[in-house]
Amino acid sequence: MFEAVLDDLSRLDRKADAVRDGRTFAVVAVDFGDEDVHELYIEPETGALYGLRRVRDRREAFVRFDDWRMVEGVLMPFAELSAGGAGEQGSVRWMAIDADPGTPDAAFARPVRAAAHVIDGGAASTGFMPFDLFAGVRIYIPAVVNGIETEVLLDSGAEMTVLDKAFAERLGLSASGDVAAAGTGGVGAAQFAPGVTIELDGISFADRTVAVIDLATIGQAIGRPLPVVLGKDAFNDLIIDIDFPERRLAFHERQGFVAPEGLTEAPLVSTGAIRAVPLSIEGRSPALFEFDTGNGGALIIHPAYAGATGLLEGRPRSTVMSGAVGGMRESGIATIRSIELAGFELRDVPTVFPPAGPSAVDSDRTAGNVGMGVLGRFRLVTDFTGDRLWLGADPDSLAQPFARDRLGLGLRKDGAVIVVQRVSPNSPAAEAGWTGGEAITAIDGVAALDLDAASLQAVVSGPAGRKVRLTLEGEETRVLESRDFY
């Protein structure tokens, strides 16, 4: 990268001097051909490099170089001190540096690549296997992990496979390290554990290193335990055929694969860690939206794109709790009148508008994130290596109205009662005077004990005009009428 800069000095831009840590530095910006900011802070008297300021995805970080020592005639920093930005805190120190090491010829030999996956019998395909589409938006697949029967959530938006901390402890794994994990809810903590083998029906992913994160809160929000998230590393070298109408999927080797007839091909664009698809919002020019089978909603629009396009201006809106890794936080919610994906149009799409702040959604590399509320209407065939995606859907599936909250009650089951976690502004519940913390013992005569997460979702997202009878502790009964409020 720096060789290309030195060959083209027009990529260097002398900026105004800047003050940092009480000192004045000469600042030189380096253009690497992307949207990021890279600025070198240089001591004007000596020309020594003090640090590097970087702005990426609207997050600023500064790396300061320290503990300079002469090594074989070259001045080298033995310490890097990082500050600012999600996942940027910390320091690295070197005990010894060899400025001109000898490199043996063996170091340039092509390594033998370990098999990332094995399909049973050396077959080209696993054939179709069933999956459970929990609550209509979560792909759960039966699995065996290190000999323990469990299930995995298939998530193309996860940068790597993740084990829940409690499940990893059950497997006896020893996790180490301490890194920041940026998710849609903010920034959480992660460790790593090697030696994990995941077996599905007809395919195994052996001896993987996985991230270990506490997923208990996310599982509670989903309404189902989340022991394993099978991330994009399962997508990288395979073609995955996800047939949502038939609730089945298959893994295929790329060699010799022929896409099913009748599907439309679209590009899958690498945006760094995640793949994205071009998607048009209300007739605007297509923008890149992250392709995310782990997002149980329909659409997320990032703060940078929302601000640049003014998409929230003049729309009825409310708020919702959203997020995943990094926690849950309050976000705006409104309705986008139409979107177009690969020539397919969908209308009246409930869309989350998260706030700015350190998280995976505070990005200007992509405009947003398209999730299962949209993707689950298609038959999808992914080819990450080939940078392409095939889609197919019948008109009736595309025309089905989206599930949306029409009561304004955030509900969570807690033993024998259902607790109101929050009340959405401008909603029927807000107008009726509901408050957070109230306990419901029955809904439409069905005891809270007999209602699961999918049932609660159906209650709050019922059709407009439906009357819902809710019984509170103490036998008080209230009736709410569903309506669209955003």
N, C-alpha and C positions, 0 to 999 in steps of 0.2 A: 504494500500500500504506500509506504513512504517513498519507495523508489519512483512510483508514478508521480508523486507530488514533486520530487526533486527534478524530474524530467519536464515538468510543466509548472514553473514558478508562479503562473497566474493563479494557481490554486491557493497561494499564500496571500493573506490580506493583513496588513499592519493596522491593528485597531488602536483606539485611544488607550493610553495607560490606565491601569486599574489598581485600586487599593485593596489589598487583602491582608488580613492578619497584621494590620497596622503598617504595612510596607507598600511601596509603589512598584509595580512591575510593568514591563513592556509586554504587550499582548499581541500574539500572532494567531489569526484564525486559519485553520486548515480545512480545505474543501475536499472531502472524500467522495463527492458525487451523490450524497444522500441529503435528507432533510435535517440530520442531526447537526448540533453545534459542537465543534472541537476547537478549543482555544488553549494555546500554550502560554503559560505565565513565565516570563524570563527575567532574571535579575539583570538590569541594564548595565551594571558596572562590570560584571564578570561573564555575562552570557549564559550563566548556569540555568538549567531548567528547574524552576521551583515547583511547578505542578501543572495539571491538566484539568481544565473545566470542560464538562460535557453536558449537553442537554439532549436527552433522548426520550421520546414519547412524553414530552412536556415535563420531564423530571430532570432536575439539575443534580449533578454530582461533581465533586472536586477531589482529585487524587493528588496528594502532596508527596513529593519525593524528599527523603531525608537520610541522614546518616551516610553522607558521601565519603567514599574511600577510594584511594588510588589502587587500581588492580591492573598490573602489567602495563602501566603507562596510560591507563584509561580511568577517568573518574566515574565511579559507578555508585548508584544509590543502593543502600542495603535495607531501606525501609520504604514501603508505600502505605500511606495513611489516607483512608477514604472517608468521605463525609457527605451526607445528603443523598437523597434519592432512595427509592425502594430497593432494598437489598444491597445498598452501597456502603453501609457502615462497616468498619473493620480495619484491620491492618495486616500487612504481610512483612515479615522480616527474614532476611537471608543470613545464614551463618557463614557461608563462603560462596564466592563467585569465581568462576573460571572464564576469563574474557575471551580466550581463544582455544577452546577445547579441541582436541583431536577427535575426529569422528570416524569410527571403524566402518568399513564397507558394508558390514552386515546391517548397519543402521538404515541403509537405503533399500534393503530387500523388502519386497512387498509382503506384508504380514498375511498369515493365513487367517481368513475371516471365519469366526465361529458362526455356526448356523443360528440365525435370529429366530427361526421357527422350524418346526418339523411337522409336515402333514403325514398322518398315519399311512404306512405302506408306500411312502414315496409318491403318492398320488398327486395329481395336478390340482385337485380341489377337495375340500372337505365334504362337498354336497351340502344341502341345506340343513340347518339345525334350528330348532325353535328358540324363540326368546320371549320373555314376558315384557310387554310394553306397559310398565307400571304407571298408573294414572294417565295413561295415554301419551306420556312424554319421556319415559326413562327406559333405556334398553338394558334389561337385566338378563344375563346369560348364566346358566348353571356352569360351575367350574370346580376344579380341584386345585388347591394351592398348597404345595409342599405336603401333599397327602391328605389335606383337610378339605372336605366338601364345603363349598360355599357358593357365592355367586359374584359376578363382576358386572360393573356398569361400564358400557362401552362409550368412551368419551373422546371424540376427535380433537377437542379443545384442550385436553390435558397434555402438557409437554412431555410427560413420561408417565409410566404406570405408577400408581400410588396405592399404598396399603394404609388402612386406618391404624393408628397407633396401638389401640387395644388388640386388634387382630394380629398385628405383627408380634406383640408380646405373647399372644396365645401360641403363635408358631415358634416362639423361642428365638426370634431373630435379634441380633445385636445391631441396633442402629447407631450411627455415629455421625459426626459433623453437626453443623448448626448454620443453616442458610435461610435466607428470606424467600418465601414463596408468595409471589404476587398473584392474586386471584381477583375475581369480579367484585369481591367484598372488601378488598384492601390487601394488606400484607400480613401473612402468617409465618409460622416457623416450620421448617422441614429438616429432616435428617435423611440419611441414606442407609440402605441395607442390601448386601449382596446375597446371592445364592437362593433366589426365588424362582420356582418353576410353576407356571400356570398352564393347566391342561383344560382345554375345552373339548367338545365332542368332535374328535377327528384331527385336532391340532394341538401342539404344545409349544410354549415359549419357555425355554429352559435357561437356568442359571442367569436370571436377570438381576440387575441392580435396580432397585425401586426407591422411590421417595416414601418416607414415612411421615404422615401428617395426622393430626387429630381431626377425624372427620365426623365425630359424634354429633356436633351441632348441625352440620349439613344433613346428616341422616335424619335427625329430628325434624328439620325443616321439610325434607322430602316426604317424610312419613314412613321411611323404610330404612333399615340399617344399610350402611355403605362400607362393607369390609374392603373392597378392592375397586379401584378405578383403572380400567384397562385403557391406557392412553394412546397417543398418536404413534408410539413405537410399534403398535400392532398394525397400524395402517401403512407404515412406511414402505415395506417391501412386498406387500400383498395387495391384491384387489379384493375389496369387500363388497359383496352384493347384499344390500339391506332391503328386503322386500317388506315394507311396512304393512301393505294391505293383507299379506298372508302371515305376518308375524314370524318371519323366518329370515335367516341370513346364512351366507356361505363365504368362506375364504378361498381364494384362488391364487395359484402361482401366476405371475405375469406372462411367462413364456407361453405362447400359443393361445392366450385368452382372446375370445371374441365377445364383444358386448352384445347383450340381448337385443333383438330387433325392437324397433319402435321407441327407443329411448333417444333423448336429445343430449348431445355432448356440450359441455361447458368447461371453461378453464378453471383450474384450481391453482391459485397463485400463492407462492411462498412469500410470506410477509415476515420472515424471521422464524419465530418459533411455531407459528400456527398458519394453516392454509386458509385462503379466503376466496370468495366467489364474487364476481361483479353482480351488483344488485342495484336496481333503479328505484328511487323513492319518489312517488307521485310525479312521474314523468321527467325527473331530473336525470342528468347524465349518470351512467352507472358508476358506482363507487364500490370499493372493496369492503366486504363484510366477512368477518371470520366465520368459518364453517364449523359449527360446534354442536355435535350430538349430545354433549353434556349439559347444554343449556335447555332447561325444561320450559322456558318461555318461547315466545314467537320471535321477538326482535328486540335488540338493544341498540340504541344509538349513542355513540360516544359523545362526551361533552364538546370536544373540538369540532366535530361535524355538525352537531346540533347548533352550536353557537354561530358557525360560519354560514349556515343555511337558514337560521331563524325558524327552525321547524316547530318550536313550541309556541310561537307567537300566535295569539288569537284562537288557540285550541282549548276546548274544555279539558281540564286535567285534574288529577288527584295525585296521591302518593301511594307507594307500595314498598314493602320490605323486600329487598333483593340482595343477591350475593351468593357466595360459595366459599372457596378458600379465602381466608382473610377475614371472614365474618359476614354478618348481615348489616345492611344500612338502608336508610330511607332514600328512595329514589322517586323521581317524577314518573307519572304514567299518563299516556294520552293515546289517541287512535290515529294511525296513519291511514289515509284513505285508500291508497293502493301501493303495491310493490310489484316489480317484475323481476323474475329470476329465470334466466335461460329461455325467455320467451313466454313463460307461464306467469299469469297475473293472479294476484290474490288481493282481496279488498278488505277494508276495515280491520286492520291489523293492530291489536293492542301492543303498545311499544313502551319499553322502559327507557327512561332518560336518567342515568345515574349522575350524581354530582361529580364535579372535578375533585381531584385528590389522589394520593398514591394508591393505585390499583391497576389491574390489567386492562380496565376499560378507559383509563385516562390516557388515550393514545391518539396520535395524529397519523399513524401509519395506516390505520384502517378506519372506516367510518362507523363501524359497529359490529354487531355479532348476530348472526341468524341461527336460531335454535330450533328445537324440536316441534314447536307449534307450527312452524312452516315446513321444516324438512320431513316431519312425520307424515306429510300428505303424499309423499312421492315414493316410488321405488328408486333407490339411490345405488349407484355403483361407483365406488371411489378407486382412483388410481393415483396415489400420491407421487409415486416415482415418475409417472407419465404426465404429471401436472394436469390431470383432467378428471372430470366427473360426468357421469351419465345420469339423466333424470327422466322419469316418466310418471304421469299422473292422469287419471281420468277427470273430466270436467266436474263431475259431482263431488269428488274429493276436494278439489280446489275451491268449490263454491260453498262448502260447509262453513257456517259461521264459526269464528274463533271463540273458544272458551274465554270468558272474562268475568271478573268480579262484578256482580250487580247488587251486592248487599253492602259492601264496605266493611266487612268483619274479617279480621285476621284471627283464625281459629286454630287452636292446638289442643289435642287430646291430652289430658292429664289424669290418668287413672279412671275414676268413675264419672268425671266431668269433662266438659270442653271449656277451655279458658279463652276468653277474648283477649288476644294479645295486643291488638291495636284497632283503631277505628279510622277509616280513610276519610279525609276531608271531602265535603260535598256529596257524600254518599247517603243512601237511605238510612243507614245505621247512625251516621252523624246527625242527621236531621231529627231522628227519633230520640236522641240523647243518650245513646249507648256510650259506655266508657270502658277503657282497658281494665282488665282484672275481673270482670264479671264472669260468673261460672254458669254454664248451661248444662242441664241434666238430661234434656231430651230435645229432639228436633222433629217436628211433625209427628210426634207421638213415639218416635224411635229413641230408645234409651241411648245415652252417650256411650255406654259400654259396647253397644252393637254397631257403632259407627267408626269406620277407619278413615285414613287420610283421603282415599279416593272418594268416599261418601261425602266428606266435608267439602271437598273441592266441588262436587256436584251440587251441593246445597248453595254455596256462594255464587256459583256460575250458572244458576238456572236461568231460564228464559225470562225476558222482561215481562212484567205483569204478573208473575207468579207470586203468590202469597205464602210466606214461610212462617210457621208457628214455632216459637222457641220458648222452652220452659226453663226457668232459672231456678237456682236453689231457693227454697222457700215456696215453691209452686207458683210463683208469678209467671204469667204467660204473656209474651209480646208477639205481635205480628208485624213482619216487615214485608213490603212489596218490592220485588226486584225491579230495577230499572238501570238503564245505561247512564253513567254519571261522568264518564270521561271519553 
